[in-house]
Amino acid sequence: MFTAVIPVQNEEKSILAVLANVLRLSVGCIVPVLNGCTDRTLELIHSIPDPRIHIIYFAQSLGIDIPRAVGALYARHLGTDGVIFVDGDMSGNIFTNLEHLLGALQNGADMALTNCYPYITNRAKLTNLVLKFRSRLNHKLDLLQPLGLATPTHGPHALSAKALQDIPAVAIAIPPLSLVWAKQSGLKIQVSTSIRHEELRSPRKHRRHTRLITETIIGDCVMGLALAQGKPVIRSLGKHELLGYHPERRFDLLEQWEEAVSTENRFYEQHLIIPCAPLAQECVKKC
């Protein structure tokens, strides 16, 4: 069976809508990864009595994209057939799109992506800048024609069990690196669905966030370009070091979690919550 991983940080306004989509999917386990939540998100997830839900809870913030890698490691530990990633703020009516991603895995894809820009529209200057670097990376990987501007950075996407084995957790936590690893590992990569960015219904963020996320994504793409060319993997572009949110990524906790999952030690037990534990044993077996 497949696993759904839901990175979550203070998503009390959207988490129930996201779960309403995910609970309808043919997945054996649903793994919200709570990342420094201080609102009612945990309480709301607890209110759903579904034995497929396994909560990974970190009181401290893990930083951007690290929760995705945390969930991927747990899913791999369960022996899943593949993982679909859906952010906890993607509250749009995207159930059919999620089915398309799972269907792609069932049909042999190793990395199934979403095209979030299926139509030419008027785009903000920062958006165009981000897309320029995404295009540059896809072109370098000889993937521009099949993928266009699609990337694991943006929108729901899915990885097969083989991809979870071949791609290091640290690369899953820096999405453009996972794309490079997938290409270099000979994995089957494809765009499996299209959702206009607006239809994800992710909330608008403040200007500072927009600037920082832009810098983060471009810096990630610069790292991907360097990895693709066999160069030292740095975030520098000329005299500019593109950090954005990158310094807040808790790679130390990701490394600790990876070790903990393999041994099921106390750190693992402290951060894993299975609300319907007696019923969830069958879920673990089916994953």
N, C-alpha and C positions, 0 to 999 in steps of 0.2 A: 504493500500500500504506500501511498504518497503522504507527505507531511507538508503542512502549511506553517510557515514561520512569519510571525507578525511583529516587527520591531515597533515598540511603543514608548513614547515619552509624553506624559501628560495629555492623553487623548480622550479624556472623559466625554468630550462632545461628539466624538466620532467612532469610538471603539465598538459600540453596539451595532452601528450600521456596517462597519467592516466585518464584524463577526457574523452578521446576518447573511452576508455573501459567502463567507468562508465555510460556515456550518453546512451549507447546502452542497458543498463540493464532496466528491468521492475521495476523501482523505482519511487516513487512519488516525492521525494525530494532528492537533492544532497547538502550536507553540508560540504564545505571546512572550516576547522577551521585553520585560519591563526595565526601563533604563533611567533610573533616577526619578521615578514618578513621585510627585508630591500631591497629586489630586486624587480623585475617586476612581481612577482607572482600574486599580486592583480590585476594589470593591465591586465594580460593575462586571468585571470578568468573572469574579467569584459567584455572581448572581445567576450564572448560566450553568445548570447542572448537566453538563455533557462530559462523559468520561474520556472523550478524546482530547480534552484540554489539559495540557501540561504547561504550567507557568514557570518561566525562568525569571527570577526577580533579583535585580541588583539595586540596592538603595542608592548607590552612587551613580553618577552619570558615566556612561561608557564612551560617550562621544559618538559622532556620526558614523554609521555603517558598521561599527563594531558589533551591535546587537544582531545584525544579520549573520555575521560569522559565528557568533555564539550559538544562535539557533541552528545553523548549518552543522556545526560540530555535534550538537545533541542529536539531530536527525540522523546523521551518519552513524552515531553510536547505536541508535535504535535499529539500524539496518534498513532504512527506508529505501524505496525504489526511486525516490526523487523528491525534490523540495520545490514548493512554490513560495515566493516571497511577496508579501503584500504589506505595505506600510500601514501603521495604525491610524493614519489620517486620510487614507484613500477611501472615502465614504461614498463614492459615486456608485451608480448602478452598473457595476462592472463584472457581474457574475459570469456572463457569457464569455467575456474576455479571459477570465480566469480558467474557465473550462477549456478554452482554446489552448492555453499554455500547458495544462495537464495533458490534453490530447496530443500535443506535440511530443511530450516526453514518452507517451505510450507508443507513438509512432517512430521512435528512434532518435529524436533530438536530444542533445546533451545540454545545450543552453538555448532556451526559448525566450525571446525578447519581445518587448512591446514597442511599437512605433508610436510615440506620443506626439509626433508632428506629421500626421499623414497628409496635411494640406498646407499649401503655401499661404501664410497669413502675414499680416504686419506684426513684426516682432520687435520687442524692445532691444535697445543697443546691447545691453549685457547678455540678453538671450542669444543674439546673433554671434556675440563673441564666444560664448560657450559652445554653440553649435559648430563654429569654425574649428575649434580644437577637437571636438568629437569627430567631425568629418576628417580632420587630418589623421587622427589615430586609426579610424576605420580604413582610410585609404592606405596607410602604411601597412596594415595587416591584410591588404587585398580583400577587404570585406565591405568596401563602400557600396559596390553594386548590389550585393544581396541584402545588406543591412540598412543602407541609407544612413540616417542619423541615429538609429536605434543603439542603445547601450544599456548595460546592466545598472548604470547610474540612475536611470530614470524610468519609472513605471514598474508595474509588477513584472516579474520574470521567474524563470524556473531553471533548475539544474538537475541533471540525472544523477543516479548513484555513482556512475563512473566519473562524472565531473566533480562530485564531492570528494572522491578519492584522489583525483589528479590535481585539483586546484588547492593550493595551501590556504589555510584559514586567513592568513594575513592578506592574501590577494583578494579574497571575498570581501574583506573589510576595506579594500581600496578598489572599487568596482572596475575601473579601466584595466587594472592589473589582472583581474579575473578573465577579462576578454582576451588579453594577450596570452595568458596561460592556456586558455581553451584552444586558441588558434595554434599555439606551438605544440600542444599535446595532440593535435589532430582530431579534436572533438567536433561534433556536428553542431554548428551554430546557425540559428535561423530566426527571422522575425515571424512570430506566430499569431500576432493579433495587433490591432491598431486601436488606440484610444486617444482622442484629443486631450491634451493636457488639462483643459478646463473640466473635462468630464470625470477626471479623477476626484474632483471636489476637494483637493487639498487646500487648506485655508491659506489665504494670502498672509505673508509675513512682513515684518517691518523692513525698512530700507537697509538697515545695518545687516540684517540676516541675508538679504538679497546680495549685498556686496560680498559678504563672507562666503556664502555658498557658491557664488560665481568663482571666487578665488580658489575655493576648495576643489571644485570640479576641474577647473583649468589646470591646477597643480597636479591633480590626479592624472589627467591626460598627459601632462608633460612626463610624469613618471612612467606612464604606459608607453609613450613613444621611446623613452630611453631604454626600457626593458626590451621592447621590440627590436631595437637596434643593437642590443648587446652592450649598451653603455652603462656607466654608473647611474643608478636610479636616484635621481635628485629632483627637487621641485623648483629649480632655478630656471628662469627665463631671462637671459641677459643678466642685468644687474638686479633683477627682481626675484625674490624668493616668495613663491606663491603658497602661503601657509593656510590662510582661511581658518577653517575649523580643524585642520589636520593636527595641531598640537594637542587638541582635546581628546583625540582618539586614544583610548586606554589599551594599547597593545600589551601592556604588562598584565592586565586582567584577562585579556584574551588568551595569552600564553598560559596563565594560571588555570583558566577554565579548560583549555585543551588537555592539559595534564590531568586535571580533576576528572574530566569525563572518561578518560581511558582507565582510570583506577576507581572511579565512583567513591572518591574520598570525602572527607568532611566538608571541604569547600563545595563540592558538587551537591551534597545533601543540604547544605545551608541555603543554596540558591535555587533549588528545584522544589516547586510546589505542585502537587497533583491533587486537586481538591476532591475528586471522586476516586480516591486511591484504590478501594477494593474493586471497583468496576474497571479501573484503568489498566489492570494487569493484562486483560485481553487486548487492549489497545496497543500496549507495548509489543506484544507478541505479533500482532498483525502488521505493525510498522516494519 
